[in-house]
Amino acid sequence: MLAAGRDELICDLAETYGLLDWQAVPVRTLATLAAGLRPDARIRLKLAGQTVPMDTLLAAGTLDRLSWLVWAQTEEARSGRGRPRSVTDLLLGGETGEGEGAVAAFATAEEFEAAWAAGGGGSHGRN
């Protein structure tokens, strides 16, 4: 853990145990304390390759779904405008809802077919 994230581990030990002089602690005790850190400790997130704790991601996902459900009932949704941005994607540094890779929504089959043809999609299975 120390090699993976020295600063994160030191900060977690100080926050969780009040341990400021971690070098004075025997290695075995230090390992035990490090193993006892909470799942959302800085060093555990870093080792897992996460930037945001799981409970935050779950809350963001819930907010995203609720926002979409509310938006889907509006006049804007019927015209395909104003889709809410994903908080989860923003937290993870993913899509911003604009540019390549953005999700497209269509109010009618004709709108979809026009976009499909414009994008060079060719035939999409309809006769």
C-alpha positions, 0 to 999 in steps of 0.5 A: 500500500505504501508503494502504491500511494504513500500520501493517501495512506499517511492521510488515511492513517492520520484521519482514521487513527490519529497516527501522525508518526506512522514510521514509529509503529512496527510494520506488522501493526501498521499493516493491521491498521492499513487493512482495517481502513474503511472501504472508501479510504483514499488508499483503497480507492486508489488501489481499486482504480476508483476516483469516487466512493461506491455509495456516491456512484450509487446515489448519482445513478439513482439521481440520473434515473430519476432525472430521466424519468421526470424529463421523459414526462415533459414536452421537451422529451417529446421533441428530443431536447433538454435531456438531463446530463448524467451526474455519474458520467461527470463524476467518472470523467466520461461523456458530457452529453455532447460530441462523439459518443453522445447518446441520441434520442429521437421522438419519431421513427422518421427522425431516427431514419433520417439520422441513420441515413445521414450517418451512413448507416444504410439499411437497418433491417426494415423492409 
